[in-house]
Amino acid sequence: MDLFLQTLVAGLLAGVMYSSVALGFVLIYQASGVFNFAQGSMVLLTALTYVSFVETGAPFWLALLAVLAVMVVCAVFIERLILRPLANRNPMVLFVATLGLSYIIQGAAQLAMGTDVHMLDLGIADDSVQIGNLSLSKFDLFATATAIVLVAVISFVFNRTRIGISLRAVADDVVAAQSIGIQLPRIWRIVWSVAGFVALAAGLLWGARQGVQFSLTLSALKALPVLIIGGFSSMPGAIIAGLLVGATESLADFYLGPLVQGSVSTWFAYILALLFLLIRPTGLFGERAIERV
């Protein structure tokens, strides 16, 4: 039983890393109805920009402010050059646009800052903390606390502030939102800036764990099962689904891995997501679409 609990809790904490990336997807989808495939590239861009500033001797707070400034500038350019010309188009058109944007961000980031692997130290020792019979990682506990704070702050902004209400109004009906005076370009700049902030948090966590390198863009693929299971429009769902994916991956790898003589963690989450698509396509917390026929 102790071994089972150790594996389960380790998987739950690892699942928070997936949730940290999924939050950026949910944020933009909830505010604009667009699936932003470029979120993984934004994770790479923020982490690479941060570590580049740190390596020049910039202090922690200055590097953070610099990265946030870069993401705000990127949000302005994305809104002006991509989103505004494609406003009111089919969501598939916007999805393809974000797919192209992903490659542009990847290429520009690595062209400007290089392709070398950078080690990122956040000052958090990856030591073990003994809680009862469980041995937990300090870094995983820090990542969990970070994700909880992100969800709390973003949920408050979306549900308790005027800008949050405007964001949800745009997501529900763009034309109706514009008819009551909501400025669509301003909303898009804000939501992409906030998504950049979420990408920064995810980039720092993933970069500290596996180094800042091109593979950070693949974190978007790890977030897809989380989005499908939790629902594309639910931030709490992203956290819960991340925990579920992390726990089931860890348990499956431990119990099924020896049976198939290999690791199952690379594909098990996608099998789980496929089952949800067949049984509950909207995910655990996703809103069901109501259409007139």
Protein Blocks (a to p, Z undefined) as FASTA:
>chain_A
ZZmmmmmmmmmmmmmmmmmmmmmmmmmmmmnopacfklmmmmmmmmmmmmmmmmnopafk
lmmmmmmmmmmmmmmmmmmmmmmmmgoiafklmmmmmmmmmmmmmmmmmmmnojadcddd
ehiacbdcdehjbccdfklmmmmmmmmmmmmmmmmmmmmcmklmmmmmmmmommlmmmno
pafklmmmmmmmmmmmmmmmmmmmmmmmnopafklmmmmmmmmmmmmmnopkbfklmmmm
mmmmmmmmmmmmmmmmmmnopafklmmmmmmmmmmmmmmmnojmbccddddZZ
